[in-house]
């Protein structure tokens, strides 16, 4: 991993640098340091497990935002073949914060939709930092209706801080486009499998977040609001974001316990940014598993199960 890393990763990065220095010394000076390298590697593995198996909610949020974390197009290229991108909402514009297209997962043709962030400032401006406008959500639902027409299952990757809150987006009906998608996705009569691969922020995530199976990556989060936004509202102090992250119950473990998601997808030790290929393989396994299950259902049973899945979220009973 390049860069200085996150604060809690610094002991790991220091050990990794030491190992690389010893390996370089072994090659340049022809000195056998294999014993020292092995000992450091063992210490490194133990340290990684101590840190990454006991992450706080705020640390998970930080990993979810890591700039080297794989994005939707990375997973599409690693998991799928013959990807053909489709563009435009046929009303206003082509939103670059959401990518859509048809592809194959092995022999199964699918429609794939996902938020897309950028790797650098120029690309982030082009992708609007993964924050979609109304035309992005309208493009997404257009593609879902196309998938329904041609009986293609839908795979969705969620990774956004939230929908774009600018004046222009509001003027073009941001709230309406998200609400419309929420309603319409309950009636799309083909399987929909959803993966939160990084940030799952508020209505921006929910705008393409209604499906038959919802999975969250181990170091991703799914929340009604960002920890910073929550802290600013509750305490008028964004510095209390770590406290807000704990209270929001936004990690995969919390979401699974509450019945909001169906599965936590394992990441490589240290996060998906350390090994894109391994994480993509885990996602592909889940895609194939769920599509095999869902494609056996009739349309009526599929839609009924989807409706019940979301209706039971937040249900409670009062003691008399």
C-alpha positions in Angstrom: 0.0 0.0 0.0 1.3 3.4 -1.0 1.2 6.6 1.1 1.4 7.3 4.8 -1.6 5.2 5.6 -4.2 5.7 8.3 -3.1 6.5 11.8 -3.9 3.1 13.2 -2.0 1.5 10.3 1.3 3.2 11.0 2.8 0.4 13.2 2.0 -2.0 10.3 3.5 0.2 7.7 6.7 0.7 9.8 7.2 -3.1 10.0 6.5 -3.5 6.3 9.2 -0.9 5.5 11.7 -2.7 7.7 11.0 -6.0 5.9 11.4 -4.3 2.5 14.7 -2.7 3.6 16.0 -6.1 4.7 15.0 -7.7 1.5 16.7 -5.0 -0.5 19.8 -5.4 1.6 19.7 -9.2 1.0 19.8 -8.6 -2.8 22.3 -5.7 -2.9 24.8 -7.0 -0.4 24.2 -10.7 -0.9 23.6 -11.2 2.8 21.3 -14.0 4.1 18.8 -12.3 6.4 16.0 -14.8 5.8 15.7 -15.6 9.6 15.3 -11.9 10.5 12.8 -11.4 7.7 10.8 -14.4 8.8 10.6 -13.2 12.4 9.5 -9.7 11.3 6.9 -11.3 8.9 5.5 -13.3 11.8 5.3 -10.1 14.0 3.6 -8.3 11.1 0.9 -10.9 10.6 0.2 -11.0 14.4 0.0 -7.2 14.5 -2.3 -7.0 11.5 -4.7 -9.5 13.2 -4.6 -7.6 16.5 -5.5 -4.3 14.7 -7.9 -5.3 12.0 -9.9 -7.9 14.0 -10.7 -5.2 16.6 -11.5 -2.2 14.6 -13.8 0.5 15.9 -16.7 1.8 13.8 -14.8 5.0 13.1 -11.8 3.1 11.9 -14.0 1.0 9.6 -15.4 4.3 8.2 -11.8 5.5 7.5 -11.0 2.2 5.6 -14.2 2.5 3.6 -13.0 5.9 2.4 -9.4 4.7 1.6 -8.4 6.3 -1.8 -6.9 3.0 -3.0 -9.9 1.0 -2.2 -11.4 -0.7 -5.3 -14.3 1.1 -6.9 -17.2 -0.2 -9.0 -15.3 -0.2 -12.3 -12.5 -2.1 -10.7 -14.8 -4.8 -9.5 -16.6 -4.9 -12.9 -13.2 -5.5 -14.7 -12.1 -8.1 -12.2 -15.4 -10.0 -11.9 -17.1 -9.6 -15.2 -16.4 -10.0 -18.9 -17.7 -8.2 -22.1 -18.7 -5.1 -20.2 -20.6 -2.6 -22.4 -21.3 0.7 -20.7 -24.7 2.4 -21.3 -25.2 6.1 -20.9 -27.8 8.8 -20.2 -31.2 9.2 -18.6 -32.9 10.4 -21.9 -34.1 13.5 -20.1 -31.1 15.7 -19.1 -27.6 14.3 -19.1 -25.3 11.3 -18.4 -24.3 11.4 -14.8 -20.7 10.2 -14.5 -21.1 9.4 -10.8 -23.1 6.3 -11.7 -21.9 3.8 -14.3 -24.2 1.2 -15.9 -23.9 -1.5 -18.5 -24.4 -5.1 -19.5 -21.7 -7.8 -18.8 -21.2 -11.5 -18.1 -20.5 -13.2 -14.8 -19.1 -16.4 -16.3 -22.1 -17.6 -18.4 -24.7 -15.4 -16.8 -25.5 -12.1 -18.5 -26.3 -9.3 -16.1 -27.1 -5.6 -15.9 -24.5 -3.9 -13.6 -25.0 -0.5 -11.9 -22.7 1.3 -9.5 -21.5 4.5 -8.0 -18.0 5.5 -9.3 -15.5 7.7 -7.5 -12.2 9.0 -8.9 -8.6 8.2 -8.0 -7.2 11.8 -8.2 -8.6 15.3 -8.1 -9.3 15.5 -11.8 -11.1 12.2 -11.9 -13.0 13.0 -8.7 -14.3 16.3 -10.2 -15.3 14.3 -13.3 -17.1 11.7 -11.2 -18.4 14.3 -8.7 -16.8 12.4 -5.9 -19.3 9.6 -6.4 -22.2 11.9 -5.5 -25.0 11.3 -8.1 -27.4 14.0 -9.5 -31.0 13.2 -10.3 -30.1 12.2 -13.8 -27.8 9.5 -12.3 -30.7 7.9 -10.4 -33.0 8.3 -13.5 -30.3 6.6 -15.6 -30.1 3.8 -13.1 -33.9 3.1 -13.1 -33.9 3.3 -16.9 -31.3 0.5 -17.0 -33.2 -1.5 -14.4 -36.4 -1.4 -16.6 -34.3 -2.4 -19.6 -32.9 -5.4 -17.6 -36.5 -6.4 -16.7 -37.5 -6.2 -20.3 -34.7 -8.6 -21.4 -34.9 -10.8 -18.2 -31.4 -9.8 -17.0 -30.6 -10.0 -13.2 -29.2 -6.9 -11.8 -25.9 -6.4 -9.8 -25.5 -3.1 -7.9 -22.4 -1.6 -6.3 -23.0 1.1 -3.7 -20.2 3.5 -2.8 -21.2 7.1 -2.2 -21.0 9.7 0.6 -24.5 10.7 -0.4 -26.5 12.2 -3.2 -25.3 15.5 -4.5 -26.9 18.3 -2.4 -26.3 21.2 -4.8 -28.9 23.7 -5.9 -29.0 22.4 -9.5 -29.7 18.9 -8.3 -32.5 20.1 -6.0 -34.0 22.1 -8.9 -34.0 19.0 -11.1 -35.8 16.9 -8.5 -33.2 15.1 -6.4 -35.6 14.0 -3.7 -38.2 13.0 -6.2 -35.7 10.9 -8.3 -34.6 9.0 -5.2 -38.1 8.4 -3.9 -39.2 7.3 -7.4 -36.4 4.7 -7.5 -37.4 3.4 -4.0 -40.9 2.8 -5.2 -40.0 1.4 -8.6 -37.2 -0.9 -7.5 -39.8 -2.8 -5.4 -41.5 -3.8 -8.7 -38.6 -4.7 -10.9 -39.4 -8.3 -11.7 -35.8 -9.7 -12.0 -33.3 -10.6 -9.2 -31.4 -7.6 -7.7 -28.2 -8.3 -5.7 -26.6 -5.3 -3.9 -23.1 -4.8 -2.5 -22.1 -1.9 -0.4 -18.4 -1.8 -1.3 -17.3 1.4 0.5 -19.5 4.2 1.7 -23.2 3.7 1.9 -24.4 7.2 2.6 -28.0 8.1 3.2 -30.5 8.5 0.4 -27.6 8.5 -2.1 -27.1 4.9 -1.3 -30.8 4.0 -1.0 -31.5 5.4 -4.5 -30.1 2.2 -5.9 -30.4 0.2 -2.8 -33.6 -1.8 -2.9 -33.0 -5.4 -3.8 -33.5 -9.1 -2.9 -30.1 -9.5 -1.3 -28.0 -6.8 0.3 -24.4 -7.4 1.3 -21.9 -5.2 2.9 -18.1 -5.6 2.6 -16.3 -6.2 5.9 -14.8 -2.7 6.0 -17.7 -0.8 4.4 -20.5 1.1 6.1 -24.2 1.7 5.5 -25.8 4.6 7.3 -28.6 7.1 7.3 -26.1 9.9 7.6 -22.3 10.3 7.7 -20.7 10.3 11.2 -19.5 13.9 10.7 -23.0 15.0 9.7 -24.5 13.3 12.7 -22.0 14.8 15.1 -22.6 18.3 13.6 -26.3 18.0 14.1 -26.3 16.3 17.6 -23.4 18.1 19.2 -22.5 20.9 16.7 -19.0 19.4 16.8 -17.7 17.3 13.8 -14.8 16.2 15.9 -17.2 13.9 17.7 -17.6 11.8 14.5 -16.0 8.7 16.1 -18.6 8.8 18.9 -21.4 9.3 16.3 -20.0 6.3 14.2 -20.5 4.0 17.2 -24.0 5.3 17.9 -25.1 5.0 14.3 -24.6 1.2 14.2 -23.3 1.4 10.7 -20.9 -1.5 10.5 -21.6 -4.8 8.8 -21.8 -6.6 12.1 -24.4 -4.2 13.5 -26.4 -4.3 10.2 -26.4 -8.1 10.1 -27.7 -8.3 13.7 -30.5 -5.9 12.9 -31.5 -7.8 9.8 -30.8 -4.9 7.4 -28.3 -6.9 5.4 -28.0 -10.5 4.4 -24.2 -11.1 4.5 -20.9 -9.6 5.3 -18.4 -10.2 2.5 -14.9 -10.9 3.8 -12.0 -8.7 2.8 -8.3 -9.5 2.7 -6.6 -8.8 6.1 -6.0 -5.1 6.1 -8.8 -4.1 3.8 -9.8 -4.5 0.1 -7.2 -1.9 -1.0 -4.4 -4.3 -0.1 -5.6 -7.0 -2.5 -8.3 -6.1 -5.1 -8.3 -9.5 -6.7 -9.1 -11.5 -3.5 -12.0 -9.2 -2.5 -13.4 -9.3 -6.1 -13.2 -13.1 -5.9 -15.3 -13.1 -2.7 -17.9 -10.8 -4.3 -18.1 -13.0 -7.4 -18.7 -16.0 -5.2 -21.6 -14.2 -3.5 -23.1 -13.0 -6.8 -23.2 -16.5 -8.3 -24.6 -18.0 -5.1 -27.4 -15.5 -4.8 -28.3 -15.4 -8.5 -28.5 -19.2 -8.6 -30.9 -19.0 -5.7 -33.0 -16.1 -6.9 -33.3 -17.2 -10.6 -35.3 -20.3 -9.4 -38.1 -18.1 -8.0 -41.2 -17.0 -9.9 -41.7 -13.3 -10.5 -44.6 -13.2 -8.0 -42.5 -15.0 -5.3 -39.5 -12.8 -6.0 -41.4 -9.5 -5.6 -43.3 -10.8 -2.5 -40.1 -11.8 -0.8 -38.5 -8.5 -1.6 -41.5 -6.6 -0.2 -41.5 -8.6 3.0 -37.7 -8.2 3.4 -37.9 -4.4 3.6 -41.2 -4.3 5.5 -39.8 -6.2 8.4 -36.9 -3.7 8.9 -37.6 -1.7 12.0 -40.6 -3.7 13.1 -41.2 -3.9 16.9 -43.7 -5.2 19.4 -45.0 -3.3 22.4 -45.5 -5.2 25.7 -48.9 -4.9 27.1 
